[in-house]
């Protein structure tokens, strides 16, 4: 009997000890989750609205020399859409076409200006077109290894492109080789579907495809350090044009600090203001 009692007591002690350890472990995990820093939401105000062509399937939006440019894709199921880019008339929202691709072959994606050239990505062809930034004549092409091309921006030195994954690819504009890739994450968790890009005062801003969110990325670490929730703008656009699709497009004019955002087939572009520090 004594041996049985001893054994029973021993196992009871071990069971309590194990359960206690699990409880303590769970407590520790809960504390870790609770203490994870929350990415701050960036408050914004709407400063102005401009018309936007509801046939524009927006893939890129940017300012260059105080002029607004937009690139669009031509979707097979949307016959009114085209793969082109050009200067946007802020009074009408119409694009003054500078270059157009054959939409039966190429789906146009993001564009960027750098060193007197314009670069235009394509969706699945793994090819980018190069144009002279003054004449807008095509002067070349280059191929990239990314399976897809989505958004594009520059830090003034490199071409930076997104491809719908969680990382950004930096390309050397002299030979188009990959300089580095930047893994983008929020509190250690990867964030995928990075789309249209804009470089603003040392940070990269990226639209997240199928959402109304723009994230602010620290290019030194890949960490997301801020978020813009533009659901209200998406809802306003949808109320004006039921065919409006996801938000895509952010443009920054460094001469005036003006920021414009829009989306695919949206009836408006919105000038918004938020803290850029």
HELIX and SHEET records of a PDB file:
HELIX    1   1 UNK A    2  UNK A   34  1                                  33    
HELIX    2   2 UNK A  231  UNK A  240  1                                  10    
SHEET    1   A 4 UNK A  45  UNK A  51  0                                        
SHEET    2   A 4 UNK A 268  UNK A 273 -1                                        
SHEET    3   A 4 UNK A 258  UNK A 263 -1                                        
SHEET    4   A 4 UNK A 247  UNK A 253 -1                                        
SHEET    1   B 4 UNK A  58  UNK A  64  0                                        
SHEET    2   B 4 UNK A  67  UNK A  72 -1                                        
SHEET    3   B 4 UNK A  84  UNK A  88 -1                                        
SHEET    4   B 4 UNK A  95  UNK A 100 -1                                        
SHEET    1   C 4 UNK A 108  UNK A 114  0                                        
SHEET    2   C 4 UNK A 117  UNK A 122 -1                                        
SHEET    3   C 4 UNK A 127  UNK A 132 -1                                        
SHEET    4   C 4 UNK A 138  UNK A 143 -1                                        
SHEET    1   D 4 UNK A 152  UNK A 154  0                                        
SHEET    2   D 4 UNK A 158  UNK A 162 -1                                        
SHEET    3   D 4 UNK A 167  UNK A 172 -1                                        
SHEET    4   D 4 UNK A 178  UNK A 183 -1                                        
SHEET    1   E 2 UNK A 185  UNK A 186  0                                        
SHEET    2   E 2 UNK A 189  UNK A 190 -1                                        
SHEET    1   F 4 UNK A 194  UNK A 200  0                                        
SHEET    2   F 4 UNK A 203  UNK A 208 -1                                        
SHEET    3   F 4 UNK A 213  UNK A 218 -1                                        
SHEET    4   F 4 UNK A 224  UNK A 229 -1                                        
END                                                                             
